[in-house]
Amino acid sequence: MHKHIFLSLSILVLLCGCSATETNSKPKEIIKGEMNCTVEEDKFTLMLENGQIVKYIDSVEGELGQETVDILNEEYLVGVTDNEEAVRIMNESLKDLEGHCE
């Protein structure tokens, strides 16, 4: 009788464990991209992941710090998760400065 209960519980634990593993095992896909921007004579590249800027690379100064990246994300890309949308927003934002991104 005890073997039957133990076997039943073991099967139940295995089934629950397997189903929990399957639903959590798929990692979220990270979509990377970049946009090349120009403002007057200045050129820079913004590296993207899921609609957020992760690196800012200036053609003269090189890679700028995380503080600059954070400011841009907080100012323009709050809630954005799509790289194409990020390019569109940044392109619109730079029009006032006679700049553009692509």
KEDRENSE-306025 format. One record per residue (C-alpha): residue in three letters; x, y negated, z negated; residue number from 1. Coordinates in steps of 0.2 Angstrom, whole numbers, plus 2048, in hexadecimal, padded with zeros to 3 digits. Layout:
BEGIN
[pt ALA,[X,Y,Z],NUM]
...
//
This chain:
BEGIN
[pt MET,[800,800,800],1]
[pt HIS,[80E,7F4,7FC],2]
[pt LYS,[817,7F8,80C],3]
[pt HIS,[807,7F3,816],4]
[pt ILE,[805,7E2,80D],5]
[pt PHE,[818,7DF,80F],6]
[pt LEU,[817,7E3,822],7]
[pt SER,[808,7D8,824],8]
[pt LEU,[810,7CA,81C],9]
[pt SER,[820,7CC,826],10]
[pt ILE,[816,7CC,836],11]
[pt LEU,[80D,7BC,831],12]
[pt VAL,[81D,7B3,82C],13]
[pt LEU,[825,7B8,83D],14]
[pt LEU,[816,7B2,847],15]
[pt CYS,[815,7A1,83D],16]
[pt GLY,[828,79F,83F],17]
[pt CYS,[828,7A2,851],18]
[pt SER,[81A,796,855],19]
[pt ALA,[822,788,84B],20]
[pt THR,[833,78B,854],21]
[pt GLU,[82B,78A,865],22]
[pt THR,[822,779,862],23]
[pt ASN,[831,771,85B],24]
[pt SER,[83F,778,866],25]
[pt LYS,[83C,76C,875],26]
[pt PRO,[847,75D,873],27]
[pt LYS,[841,74C,879],28]
[pt GLU,[849,748,88A],29]
[pt ILE,[854,738,88B],30]
[pt ILE,[852,72F,89B],31]
[pt LYS,[862,725,89E],32]
[pt GLY,[864,717,8AA],33]
[pt GLU,[86D,706,8AD],34]
[pt MET,[868,6F5,8B4],35]
[pt ASN,[874,6E9,8BC],36]
[pt CYS,[870,6D7,8B8],37]
[pt THR,[876,6C6,8BE],38]
[pt VAL,[873,6B5,8B7],39]
[pt GLU,[87B,6A7,8C1],40]
[pt GLU,[88D,6AD,8C3],41]
[pt ASP,[88D,6B9,8B4],42]
[pt LYS,[88A,6CC,8B7],43]
[pt PHE,[887,6D9,8AA],44]
[pt THR,[880,6EB,8A9],45]
[pt LEU,[874,6F1,89D],46]
[pt MET,[874,704,899],47]
[pt LEU,[863,70B,895],48]
[pt GLU,[85C,71A,88C],49]
[pt ASN,[849,71C,88B],50]
[pt GLY,[845,70A,88F],51]
[pt GLN,[851,703,882],52]
[pt ILE,[862,6FB,885],53]
[pt VAL,[870,705,87D],54]
[pt LYS,[87F,6FC,884],55]
[pt TYR,[883,6EA,88B],56]
[pt ILE,[892,6E9,896],57]
[pt ASP,[897,6D8,89C],58]
[pt SER,[8A2,6D6,8AC],59]
[pt VAL,[8AE,6CA,8A3],60]
[pt GLU,[8AD,6CF,890],61]
[pt GLY,[8AA,6E2,892],62]
[pt GLU,[89F,6EB,886],63]
[pt LEU,[896,6E0,87A],64]
[pt GLY,[891,6E5,868],65]
[pt GLN,[882,6EE,861],66]
[pt GLU,[87B,6DD,85A],67]
[pt THR,[879,6D6,86C],68]
[pt VAL,[870,6E7,872],69]
[pt ASP,[865,6E6,862],70]
[pt ILE,[860,6D4,866],71]
[pt LEU,[85B,6D8,878],72]
[pt ASN,[851,6E7,873],73]
[pt GLU,[848,6DE,865],74]
[pt GLU,[845,6CE,870],75]
[pt TYR,[83F,6D7,880],76]
[pt LEU,[83D,6E9,87F],77]
[pt VAL,[833,6ED,86F],78]
[pt GLY,[829,6FD,872],79]
[pt VAL,[830,700,884],80]
[pt THR,[834,712,887],81]
[pt ASP,[835,712,89A],82]
[pt ASN,[845,70C,8A3],83]
[pt GLU,[83C,705,8B2],84]
[pt GLU,[831,6FB,8A7],85]
[pt ALA,[841,6F4,89E],86]
[pt VAL,[848,6EF,8AE],87]
[pt ARG,[838,6E6,8B3],88]
[pt ILE,[837,6DD,8A2],89]
[pt MET,[84A,6D8,8A3],90]
[pt ASN,[848,6D2,8B5],91]
[pt GLU,[839,6C7,8B0],92]
[pt SER,[842,6C0,8A1],93]
[pt LEU,[851,6BB,8AB],94]
[pt LYS,[847,6B1,8B8],95]
[pt ASP,[847,6A2,8AD],96]
[pt LEU,[85A,6A2,8AE],97]
[pt GLU,[85A,6A5,8C0],98]
[pt GLY,[860,6B7,8BE],99]
[pt HIS,[85A,6C8,8C2],100]
[pt CYS,[85D,6DB,8BE],101]
[pt GLU,[85C,6EA,8C9],102]
//
